[in-house]
Amino acid sequence: EALRAREGQDGHIMAKLNSLVSPDIIEALYAASQAGVRIELAVRGICCLRPGVPGVSDRIRVRSIVGRFLEHSRIWYFRNGGRPDVFIGSADLMPRNFDRRVEIVVPVKDGAVARRIRDILDVCLADTRSARDLRGDGTYVRPARSRREGGVCAQSSLLEAAVGTR
């Protein structure tokens, strides 16, 4: 994505995971941000990356969603020049997962399934009720929403979609 952004294309990375600790991955995301890639992350737990730091990570947004369910899904989306790559897996981005565990990440080849997974990412990143946005100083704040807006609760929205009430 960074290479594409340097060539003037729209670079975009989205991911949903529980932890982001790996210094190598964080440095790669910082470099992608600096190259012009828009990065949107839903990181439920530990996140050592600092988003929104001018000149370093100003194109990165990190949102944490803590709700009724302890989710285990890991999803990665790469715009890939308009031919999106979507992956699902078990690993968080932590050194122990790269160095001392057996984890798996697989590409999603079925277009309809990949679009559905992208929709899940969109819902998670649109959450304004259970989410908190990570700021560059390490603090979390509630996302802004209008007074009239009831807000989006990602877990409720996904549960309703799964049981067919929406």
Secondary structure, 3 states (H helix, E strand, C coil): CHHHHHCCCCCEEEEEECCECCHHHHHHHHHHHHHCCEEEEEECCCECCCCCCCCCCCCEEEEEECCCCCCCCEEEEECHHHCCEEEEECCCECHHHHHCCCCCEEECCCHHHHHHHHHHHHHHHHCCCCEEEECCCCCEECCCCCCCCCCCCHHHHHHHHHHCCC
